[in-house]
Amino acid sequence: MKAGNVCWFEIPVIDLDRAIDFYSTILSSKIEKKLLLDNYYGVFDKNKHLIAGGLVVKENYVPGKSTILFFAVIDLSEVLRNTILKGGQIVIPKTLMKQITSKGDTIIAQNLIDNNVGYFAEIVDSEGNHIGLYSHS
């Protein structure tokens, strides 16, 4: 592993089981509840997500005051529907990624994430965290 690479992430939560249900649904991925040290975590499958991380209950947690993580998803529209069904909120709806030239023209261009044309949205999860979503469709 290179120094400076992201090696782990934690998403602070209030209700671990509710958060596991939320993320399992919107990411179509199994999140395993594990006891690590003295806390239970909802652990993401690093083989599927390419980075290790988890959901964890944090003392004195204030929702929405953290770094925004963007998760890649297959069908952004379906994920946004599931976000509402699982108690989340849509902050920025599905939006085509585009750029404005120095002349003011709008162009659809390759993005910085994966050099493809894509869409993004931002949501608030079931625990009050602000997260981002990215998809090609």
Stockholm file with secondary structure:
# STOCKHOLM 1.0

chainA/1-137         MKAGNVCWFEIPVIDLDRAIDFYSTILSSKIEKKLLLDNYYGVFDKNKHLIAGGLVVKENYVPGKSTILFFAVIDLSEVLRNTILKGGQIVIPKTLMKQITSKGDTIIAQNLIDNNVGYFAEIVDSEGNHIGLYSHS
#=GR chainA/1-137 SS CCTTSCCEEEEEESCHHHHHHHHHHHTTCCCEEEEETTEEEEECCHHHHSSEEEEEECTTCCTTCSCCCEEECSCHHHHHHHHHHTTCEEEEEEEECCEECTTSCEECCCCTTTSSCCEEEEEECTTSCEEEEEECC
#=GC SS_cons         CCTTSCCEEEEEESCHHHHHHHHHHHTTCCCEEEEETTEEEEECCHHHHSSEEEEEECTTCCTTCSCCCEEECSCHHHHHHHHHHTTCEEEEEEEECCEECTTSCEECCCCTTTSSCCEEEEEECTTSCEEEEEECC
//
